[in-house]
Amino acid sequence: MNRSCVSCLKSMVTALIFLCWLCGAFVIALGEFQMIHSRFASLIISFWPIYPANTLVVTGTIVTCVCFLGVLGGMKENRCMLITFFILLLILMLVELAMACVFLVYSREIDTYFEGDLMRSLETYRQSSEEENRTLKDDFDAVQHLFRCCGVHGMEDWKDNIPISCCSVDPCDISIHDHWQEGCAVKLRNWFARNYVSTGAGVVTMFIIQLICLCITIPLTCHIHRRGLGYQ
């Protein structure tokens, strides 16, 4: 392999890994943005991975750390760093595939966790005093107002303690029973599903970039080994 080909391959490896690093940084920023602006986090308490923001932040953090190692290895032509990057990135890709399979296979169990969390949050809301669990109450009221729904499966979940956020008219009159009839479980599940479509598209794009990085890292690592630059 002549020097021009090596230089081109090195530049390509470094550029692609850096692009992957930027994707990871963007994923972290997107996850943090969702955490700050979303009002639903306190309602999902027992099975946190179904909350998209958490998944984005964890995945993005791991990707940026691994890709930073790969960028350094490519720039310094360090075989040890590149091999470590290759192994860690391969493990990360396998974990991503495993997580995708888990979500596909256990989607019904995830729905059960989802509805269970909402029901526990509703019961906590219903049984709390005026000043208790204000964050949870504010989040549940925000969900009902934003999605125009009431309760988990319907207004019957609240029994005789229906909150004002269930009202479908303004100003609200509880005695007239002008409440949203549809439950929030279905609407929230659809909202999370739409988030996962966009999240999944980003993960697939990043997975393709990672696969290309793995493929072109191998010849560069072999060339560095033949030149004896493994641990410089």
C-alpha positions, 0 to 999 in steps of 0.5 A: 500500500503506497503512502498516498493510499495510506494517507487517504485511508487515514483521513477517511477513517478519522473523518468518519469516526469524527462524524460518528463522534458528532452524531453521539454528541448530537444524540446527547444534546437531543436527550438533554433537551427532551429531559428539560422540556418533557413533563412526563418523566415523573410518571414513568418510574419503574421501567426507565428505558422506555423513556426516550430521553434516557436512552438517547443520553446513555447511548450518546455518551458511550458513542462519544467516548468510544469514538474519541478514542478512535479519532486519537488512534487514527490521527496518531496511527496508534494500533493499540488505540485503533484495536481498542476502538474496534473492540469497543465499537463492535461490543456497542453495536452488538448491544444496540442490536440486542436492545432493538431485539428486546424492544421488538420481542417484549413490546407487550411487556413494555406496554404493561409496565407503561400502564402500570406506572401510569396507574401507580402515578394516578393512585398517588395523585388521587390519595395525596394531600394538596401539598404532596407530590406536586411534581407528579401532580403537575406532570399528570395535569400537563399530560391530561391537558396537552393530550385532551385525555382523562385518567389512564383508561378513562375518567372512571379511574379517578372515581369521585376525585376528578381533577380540573385538568380533565375538563374539556371546557374553560371555565371548568364546571365539575358538576356538569361533567364536561370531561375528556372521555378518552384515557391517556394510556393510548395517547401517551403510548402513541406519543412515545412510539412517534418519538421512538420512530425518530430515535430509531432512524437516528440510531440506524444512521449511526449504526451504518456509520459505525459499521463503515468505521469498523470495515475501514479501520481493519486495513489501516490497523494492519498497515500500521502493524506492518510498519511497526507503529503499534504503540507509538 
